[in-house]
Amino acid sequence: MKTFLGSLYHVFDMANHTHIIWCVVILLVMLMLAVLHHFWKNNVGKIRIWRFLCLLPLLIALVHFLLYVQGEPMLISVFLLLYVIALLPLLLIPFAKRKIGYRVVSVLTGVVSAAAGFYFCATSPNVFNFTRMSYTESFHALAEKMDETYVLRDWKGKDLAALEEIYMPLVEEAEKEQDPAKFCDAVKLFCNELHDGHIYVAANYDTEAYPSQLRQREYGLSMVQLDQGDVIAVCTLEEVQKLGITDGTVITHWNGKPIEQALQEDLPDQGFPVKANADRMGAMYLAGVGGDTVDVTFLDASGEERIVTLSDLGEIRTFPEALLAYTRMPVLATDEDIEAFLAKNFSIRMLDDRCGYLVLNMEATDSDLQDILAYLKGDHTWAREMFREKLRDLKAQGMEYLVVDLRNNVGGMDEVCCALVSLLTEEDWFAQGLGIRRDGEYICVSEHFVLGDGEFADLQVAALTNCNCASAGDGASLYLSRLPNVTLMGITDPNGCNQETGGMCMLSDNLVSVSYPVGLIMDESGSPNIDTDHTRTSRNPVEVRIPFDYDAAMRMFCENEDYELAWAVDYLEALVQ
């Protein structure tokens, strides 16, 4: 019960208290209407007044709309439940003089409004409407609101007011030119300074008419950096192959600068929480940095340096192809893409006669209700039994060891993975705490544990992760890595974020919107769980770094092989010999 009440406290603390007050006011007015009806029901004149008073909640809702929604119609859906509650008193008007009818309708209205009010208050959105402001005004409002509500403001060690001063000139320039792309670029650079995988900047304008200066360009190749430091070309197109650059060609200079210098000076901050991940991914992003042309120096077949000029070919092709090969993350451009990706969640199969395989790309089940209840009580019993059934199925097929694929995990609720972890250990231990932030201090109000079941505690497991494994996926990487029978491995570390999302600022004309975390998740020491601080050092690095050499690159980018998965299977096979 302590965990449940603490979780509720956390949920209500995370909600927007301003909108809770509005909801409570509407509910109190409805209560007042019920009391007045009790005393006025036999007075014809007062009942006439009472009917007019039934419009008060709707009037309050209208004022709320004018203050918080006007200028951005899509926000109506965000506050729809509040407005529905305000409409409920209108149902009472026709029954004002009917004893039985009024009792039935008033009871139903009271129950529905109370339940809806409780739900709205628990989920009251931290969505802030600055769409009626100019570029500069909305950017200033963003900095102020994030300074107030961004849960990691203190942990990241960033002065948001100082960052605002740095990027405000870019916003002013964008405002002068009325260029939404420049405005969005300034907001992205501002947000990237926080290096938080949960901060997302959305462009809501015609990106073709207003191209971003931060956009990837297409020069006919992508690049990756090998463990030994060499940068090689991959995913090369015919246009650059004719110039002598093919997959595996070593690139020494980019736009006239040595590769390492170009990576330091020319590559915009991509906002990666973990600097080691940013360094490993840098060459891939650098391959899209430049103007209409770039000069590229490479080593030809004889080992001699040659310089060629590459032109921007327009449509981006190589970057998503390289990203898919490197991270195995498909492009989720359509609803069908997303459905196919999520359909693989919790899927199992045997990779060979001895190795089982479990995909965990999202910590969410098909039932929102059971996920929410598990979150509140800190234990997902349904997920535990689901995982138990799947592992028993693999065992029946001959499984001796297991690969859990966490790559590109988009998150959800940590309790889902904790249910899996509980089957792999006999011990009970602290997993995470739900916290609140008070005057820069973090206070844990609900402790959630891994409850050791141990049925598969003797199973050797390789957990595959990568830089796209974020949020509850990051939590899954951490909790699995704590087990002696599990090895966390990958070419890159997990993303480095684990807090709860929910904040959103919609800027001038909703050309740009910014999403960010507002709910605090804590570790046992009382610090934010997993998220990197100002040092950008991973707090959950892989235990075994999968080697990324020339052979690995060719297998990944030329043969389209899932090299990491094959390496994990070989690792387990050698381990259990």
TAQUIBEL-V767165 format. One record per backbone hydrogen bond with DSSP energy under -1.0 kcal/mol. NH is the residue of the N-H (numbers start at 1). CO is the residue of the C=O. Records with the same first field share a line. If there is no record, write none. Layout:
NH->CO  CO
This chain:
5->1
6->2
7->3
8->4
9->5
10->6
11->7
12->8
13->9
14->10
15->11
16->124
20->16
21->17
22->18
23->19
24->20
25->21
26->22
27->23
28->24
29->25
30->26
31->27
32->28
33->29
34->30
35->31
36->32
37->33
38->34
39->35
40->36
41->37
43->40
47->43
48->44
49->45
50->46
51->47
52->48
53->49
54->50
55->52
56->53
59->55
60->56
61->57
62->58
63->59
64->60
65->61
66->62
67->63
68->64
69->65
70->65
72->69
75->72
76->73
79->75
83->79
84->80
85->81
86->82
87->83
88->84
90->87
91->88
92->89
95->92
96->93
98->95
102->98
103->99
104->100
105->101
106->102
107->103
108->104
109->105
110->106
111->107
112->108
113->109
114->110
115->111
116->112
117->113
118->114
119->115
120->116
121->117
122->118
123->119
127->125
128->504
130->506
133->130
138->134
139->135
140->136
141->137
142->138
143->139
144->140
145->141
146->142
147->143
148->144
149->145
150->146
151->517
153->150
156->152
163->159
164->160
165->161
166->162
167->163
168->164
171->167
172->168
173->169
174->170
175->171
176->172
177->173
179->174
183->179
184->180
185->181
186->182
187->183
188->184
189->185
190->186
191->187
192->188
194->191
195->192
199->196
200->515
202->513
204->511
207->205
210->206
217->288
222->234
224->232
226->230
227->548
229->226
232->224
233->249
234->222
237->220
241->237
242->238
244->241
245->240
248->233
249->246
251->231
252->297
253->297
254->257
255->295
257->254
259->252
262->258
263->259
264->260
265->261
266->262
275->536
278->274
279->275
280->276
281->277
282->278
285->281
286->282
287->283
288->285
289->286
294->310
296->308
297->253
298->306
299->250
300->304
303->300
306->298
308->296
310->294
312->292
313->218
321->317
322->318
323->319
324->320
325->321
326->322
327->323
328->324
333->331
338->334
339->335
340->336
341->337
342->338
343->339
345->342
346->359
347->344
349->357
351->355
356->401
357->349
358->403
359->347
360->405
363->411
364->362
371->367
372->368
373->369
374->370
375->371
376->372
377->373
378->374
379->374
384->380
385->381
386->382
387->383
388->384
389->385
390->386
391->387
392->388
393->389
394->390
395->391
396->392
398->395
399->394
400->354
401->354
402->460
403->356
404->462
405->358
406->464
409->406
410->361
413->363
416->413
418->414
419->415
420->416
421->417
422->418
423->420
424->421
429->450
431->448
432->448
433->522
434->446
435->520
436->443
438->441
441->438
443->436
445->434
446->434
448->432
450->429
453->422
454->422  425
456->423
457->454
459->456
461->485
462->402
463->487
464->404
465->489
469->466
470->409
473->470
475->471
476->472
477->473
478->474
479->475
480->476
481->477
483->480
486->483
487->461
489->463
490->544
495->469
500->519
503->516
504->126
505->514
506->128
507->512
509->131
510->507
511->508
513->202
514->505
515->200
516->503
518->500
519->500
522->433
523->527
526->523
529->521
531->529
532->496
536->533
543->488
544->488
546->490
553->549
554->550
555->551
556->552
557->553
558->554
559->554
561->555
563->561
566->562
567->563
568->564
569->565
570->566
571->567
572->568
573->569
574->570
575->571
576->572
